[in-house]
């Protein structure tokens, strides 16, 4: 059973664990260009980045099997490298799931939480971005989740794909 709860600064170690697991999984599949090949918990700049993310939005933690199985962070401002929308928006700044819980619907449950949060705030535009490199699996994931690709943005030595989803209301 998936339980989604409000998160906070005390969840930084769990988030770093999720990132470490994702980095190992990605690197093992030749996708180190996304988040690197070293555990984030061992990289001070990444630890600081995760702390900054938690301070910059509303965090939700998905729990399954007694531990953190995923995380969602939303804010009413996009990531700094993404131009703001012309209307009020809710931006998914982080969506991550534990590879040990792959296929259990954790990501879908967290996306539903984001949609509900937008609805609760009276916001009709939900946006997210993801790494545009590799085999395009992330892009396909968001398209299957009902998001429409809008623009690609260069970030450092790669690109991100921005998506939007219009919500009823």
C-alpha positions as CSV (number, residue, x, y, z in Angstrom):
1,X,0.0,0.0,0.0
2,X,1.2,3.5,-0.9
3,X,1.0,6.2,1.7
4,X,1.8,9.8,0.7
5,X,2.7,12.2,3.5
6,X,4.0,15.7,3.7
7,X,7.8,15.8,3.8
8,X,10.3,18.2,5.2
9,X,14.0,18.9,6.0
10,X,14.2,15.6,8.0
11,X,13.6,13.7,4.7
12,X,16.9,14.9,3.1
13,X,18.7,11.6,4.0
14,X,15.8,9.6,2.4
15,X,15.9,11.8,-0.7
16,X,19.7,11.3,-1.0
17,X,19.1,7.5,-0.7
18,X,16.6,7.7,-3.6
19,X,19.0,9.7,-5.7
20,X,21.9,7.3,-4.9
21,X,19.7,4.3,-5.9
22,X,18.7,6.1,-9.1
23,X,22.3,7.1,-10.0
24,X,23.5,3.5,-9.6
25,X,20.6,2.2,-11.7
26,X,21.1,4.8,-14.5
27,X,24.9,4.3,-14.6
28,X,24.5,0.6,-14.8
29,X,22.4,1.2,-18.0
30,X,24.7,3.6,-19.6
31,X,22.8,6.7,-18.6
32,X,25.3,8.4,-16.4
33,X,24.9,11.6,-18.4
34,X,21.6,12.2,-16.6
35,X,22.8,12.4,-12.9
36,X,26.4,11.2,-13.0
37,X,27.8,7.9,-11.8
38,X,28.8,8.8,-8.2
39,X,26.3,8.6,-5.2
40,X,24.9,12.0,-4.5
41,X,25.3,11.4,-0.8
42,X,29.1,11.5,-1.3
43,X,29.0,14.8,-3.3
44,X,28.7,17.9,-1.1
45,X,27.3,20.0,-4.0
46,X,24.5,17.5,-4.6
47,X,23.7,17.3,-0.9
48,X,23.4,21.1,-0.8
49,X,21.3,21.0,-4.0
50,X,18.9,18.5,-2.4
51,X,18.7,20.6,0.8
52,X,17.9,23.6,-1.4
53,X,15.2,21.8,-3.3
54,X,13.5,20.9,0.0
55,X,13.7,24.5,1.1
56,X,12.2,25.7,-2.2
57,X,8.9,23.9,-2.5
58,X,6.3,21.6,-1.0
59,X,7.6,18.1,-0.5
60,X,5.6,14.9,-0.5
61,X,7.0,11.5,0.4
62,X,5.5,8.2,-0.9
63,X,6.0,5.4,1.5
64,X,5.6,1.7,0.8
65,X,6.9,-1.3,2.7
66,X,7.9,0.9,5.7
67,X,10.2,3.3,3.9
68,X,10.5,6.1,1.4
69,X,9.5,4.8,-2.1
70,X,9.4,8.1,-3.9
71,X,9.2,11.8,-3.6
72,X,7.5,14.8,-5.2
73,X,8.4,18.4,-4.8
74,X,6.2,21.1,-6.3
75,X,6.3,24.9,-6.3
76,X,4.5,27.7,-8.0
77,X,7.7,28.7,-9.8
78,X,9.6,26.6,-12.4
79,X,13.2,25.6,-12.1
80,X,15.5,28.5,-12.6
81,X,16.4,27.4,-16.2
82,X,12.8,27.3,-17.3
83,X,11.0,30.5,-18.3
84,X,7.9,31.2,-16.2
85,X,4.5,30.5,-17.8
86,X,2.2,33.3,-18.7
87,X,-0.3,32.1,-16.1
88,X,-0.2,30.7,-12.6
89,X,1.3,27.3,-12.6
90,X,2.3,24.4,-10.3
91,X,5.7,23.1,-11.3
92,X,6.9,19.6,-10.5
93,X,10.5,20.3,-9.4
94,X,11.2,16.7,-8.4
95,X,9.7,13.3,-9.1
96,X,11.8,10.3,-8.1
97,X,10.9,6.8,-7.2
98,X,12.9,4.0,-5.6
99,X,14.1,1.5,-8.2
100,X,13.2,-1.2,-5.6
101,X,9.5,-0.2,-6.0
102,X,9.5,0.1,-9.8
103,X,6.2,-0.9,-11.4
104,X,4.2,-0.4,-8.2
105,X,2.5,2.9,-9.3
106,X,4.6,5.1,-7.0
107,X,5.2,7.7,-9.7
108,X,1.6,7.7,-10.8
109,X,0.4,8.2,-7.2
110,X,2.8,11.1,-6.8
111,X,1.7,12.7,-10.1
112,X,-1.9,12.4,-8.8
113,X,-0.8,14.2,-5.6
114,X,0.6,17.0,-7.8
115,X,-2.7,17.2,-9.8
116,X,-4.7,17.3,-6.5
117,X,-2.4,20.0,-5.1
118,X,-2.9,22.1,-8.2
119,X,-6.6,21.7,-8.0
120,X,-6.6,22.6,-4.3
121,X,-4.8,25.8,-5.2
122,X,-7.1,26.6,-8.1
123,X,-4.3,26.2,-10.7
124,X,-5.1,24.8,-14.1
125,X,-1.5,24.4,-15.4
126,X,0.9,21.7,-14.2
127,X,4.4,21.6,-15.7
128,X,7.5,19.4,-15.3
129,X,10.8,18.9,-17.1
130,X,13.1,16.0,-17.5
131,X,16.4,15.1,-19.1
132,X,15.9,14.9,-22.8
133,X,18.9,12.7,-23.5
134,X,19.4,9.0,-23.6
135,X,16.8,6.7,-25.1
136,X,13.9,9.1,-24.5
137,X,12.4,6.8,-21.8
138,X,11.6,9.7,-19.5
139,X,10.0,11.7,-22.2
140,X,7.8,8.7,-23.0
141,X,6.9,8.3,-19.3
142,X,5.6,11.8,-19.1
143,X,3.7,11.5,-22.4
144,X,2.0,8.3,-21.1
145,X,1.1,10.2,-17.9
146,X,-0.8,12.8,-20.0
147,X,1.7,15.5,-20.4
148,X,2.4,17.4,-23.6
149,X,5.9,18.3,-24.6
150,X,6.3,22.0,-25.1
151,X,9.9,23.1,-25.5
152,X,13.5,21.9,-25.1
153,X,15.9,24.0,-23.1
154,X,19.7,23.7,-23.1
155,X,21.1,23.2,-19.6
156,X,24.9,23.0,-19.3
157,X,26.0,20.3,-21.7
158,X,22.6,18.6,-22.2
159,X,18.9,19.5,-22.8
160,X,15.7,19.2,-20.8
161,X,12.3,18.6,-22.2
162,X,9.5,20.8,-20.6
163,X,6.0,19.4,-20.5
164,X,2.6,20.8,-19.5
165,X,-0.7,19.3,-18.5
166,X,-3.9,21.3,-18.5
167,X,-6.2,20.4,-15.6
168,X,-9.9,20.7,-15.4
169,X,-11.2,23.6,-13.4
